[in-house]
Amino acid sequence: MEWCPEAAMKAYLQTLHLYCRDHASSMDPKSMEFISAMAAGNRPKLMVEITSHGITSFTIALAVAAKLTGSRFICILPHLYKIDQYSYSYVNNLIADFEDVIEFVYTDTPFEVMQQHKMIDFAVVDCEIEHYVDILKHIDINPNRSTVVVHNVHHKTSLRKADGALFEQVVNKKNRLLQCVTLPFGQGMELTRITRCETRRRRRFHVIYEN
């Protein structure tokens, strides 16, 4: 996956336009234009979101990226997801253009659903989900190049204190051949970029001494 600045710029502007158009809504943008640009720029084949609050600003951001790049986007929601009428009207206005690119999965066991998907290129995980650390430990990411965003990372539920590890440290424990860079951004969010470590071949030189 090579970085595509054109796709990133289009996703950023389209997502920003959606928020500005409906800025009076109750949905917090949460830097969704940045997330959309990151996702679209990487041109992923598979994106997955796990949320505890139903459709979120991340859902909109990834839907914009999926529509631009033709990526598969799976949104895993609580089985008994309910939203009030005001939010429902707002969400419908935004989702209407993206219904063909979002695969909604309703479940009470997101961990089991996540295990069904392999080589995930871009993932967004809500840390308010029960057993979210287990989800992060077992998520099947693309080792060549992938991105994982975690949100609702608060002091009491921070990945830094859950089993003593960030997602970056979880990945490093699983596979020493991967390298990660984690950046905090927004409020209670962290973005981790994963790539495969480059292995350099050592060259051996034979020196022959002649008398």
Solvent accessible surface area in square Angstrom, and as a share of the most:
residue,aa,sasa,rsa
1,M,79,0.35
2,E,149,0.67
3,W,109,0.38
4,C,26,0.16
5,P,75,0.47
6,E,111,0.50
7,A,8,0.06
8,A,10,0.08
9,M,113,0.50
10,K,115,0.49
11,A,0,0.00
12,Y,80,0.31
13,L,96,0.48
14,Q,82,0.36
15,T,0,0.00
16,L,61,0.30
17,H,113,0.51
18,L,16,0.08
19,Y,56,0.21
20,C,72,0.43
21,R,121,0.44
22,D,30,0.16
23,H,126,0.56
24,A,83,0.65
25,S,21,0.14
26,S,75,0.48
27,M,31,0.14
28,D,77,0.40
29,P,33,0.21
30,K,72,0.30
31,S,36,0.23
32,M,1,0.01
33,E,33,0.15
34,F,84,0.35
35,I,0,0.00
36,S,0,0.00
37,A,13,0.10
38,M,29,0.13
39,A,0,0.00
40,A,0,0.00
41,G,0,0.00
42,N,6,0.03
43,R,110,0.40
44,P,5,0.03
45,K,167,0.71
46,L,18,0.09
47,M,0,0.00
48,V,0,0.00
49,E,0,0.00
50,I,1,0.00
51,T,3,0.02
52,S,35,0.22
53,H,105,0.47
54,G,0,0.00
55,I,26,0.13
56,T,18,0.11
57,S,4,0.03
58,F,2,0.01
59,T,0,0.00
60,I,0,0.00
61,A,0,0.00
62,L,0,0.00
63,A,0,0.00
64,V,1,0.01
65,A,0,0.00
66,A,0,0.00
67,K,99,0.42
68,L,57,0.29
69,T,26,0.15
70,G,70,0.67
71,S,10,0.06
72,R,115,0.42
73,F,0,0.00
74,I,1,0.00
75,C,0,0.00
76,I,1,0.01
77,L,3,0.02
78,P,41,0.26
79,H,99,0.44
80,L,141,0.70
81,Y,46,0.17
82,K,175,0.74
83,I,56,0.29
84,D,91,0.47
85,Q,138,0.61
86,Y,131,0.50
87,S,22,0.14
88,Y,107,0.41
89,S,55,0.35
90,Y,15,0.06
91,V,5,0.03
92,N,68,0.35
93,N,88,0.45
94,L,1,0.01
95,I,10,0.05
96,A,63,0.49
97,D,82,0.43
98,F,15,0.06
99,E,120,0.54
100,D,112,0.58
101,V,30,0.17
102,I,13,0.07
103,E,72,0.32
104,F,65,0.27
105,V,47,0.27
106,Y,110,0.42
107,T,19,0.11
108,D,108,0.56
109,T,63,0.37
110,P,25,0.16
111,F,58,0.24
112,E,101,0.45
113,V,16,0.09
114,M,3,0.01
115,Q,78,0.35
116,Q,129,0.57
117,H,24,0.11
118,K,121,0.51
119,M,95,0.42
120,I,1,0.00
121,D,8,0.04
122,F,2,0.01
123,A,1,0.00
124,V,0,0.00
125,V,0,0.00
126,D,0,0.00
127,C,2,0.01
128,E,84,0.38
129,I,17,0.09
130,E,132,0.59
131,H,117,0.52
132,Y,21,0.08
133,V,19,0.11
134,D,57,0.30
135,I,1,0.01
136,L,2,0.01
137,K,67,0.28
138,H,99,0.44
139,I,3,0.02
140,D,52,0.27
141,I,20,0.10
142,N,18,0.09
143,P,29,0.18
144,N,86,0.44
145,R,51,0.19
146,S,2,0.01
147,T,1,0.01
148,V,1,0.01
149,V,0,0.00
150,V,3,0.02
151,H,5,0.02
152,N,19,0.10
153,V,19,0.11
154,H,93,0.42
155,H,160,0.72
156,K,192,0.81
157,T,54,0.32
158,S,11,0.07
159,L,3,0.01
160,R,133,0.49
161,K,150,0.64
162,A,23,0.18
163,D,97,0.50
164,G,54,0.51
165,A,5,0.04
166,L,21,0.10
167,F,4,0.02
168,E,41,0.18
169,Q,79,0.35
170,V,9,0.05
171,V,5,0.03
172,N,43,0.22
173,K,141,0.60
174,K,117,0.49
175,N,52,0.27
176,R,187,0.68
177,L,104,0.52
178,L,14,0.07
179,Q,90,0.40
180,C,16,0.10
181,V,90,0.52
182,T,25,0.14
183,L,104,0.52
184,P,95,0.60
185,F,37,0.16
186,G,57,0.55
187,Q,165,0.73
188,G,26,0.25
189,M,7,0.03
190,E,11,0.05
191,L,5,0.02
192,T,3,0.02
193,R,55,0.20
194,I,0,0.00
195,T,42,0.24
196,R,105,0.38
197,C,39,0.23
198,E,148,0.66
199,T,113,0.66
200,R,218,0.79
201,R,230,0.84
202,R,229,0.84
203,R,205,0.75
204,R,214,0.78
205,F,171,0.71
206,H,164,0.73
207,V,107,0.62
208,I,146,0.74
209,Y,192,0.73
210,E,158,0.71
211,N,204,1.04
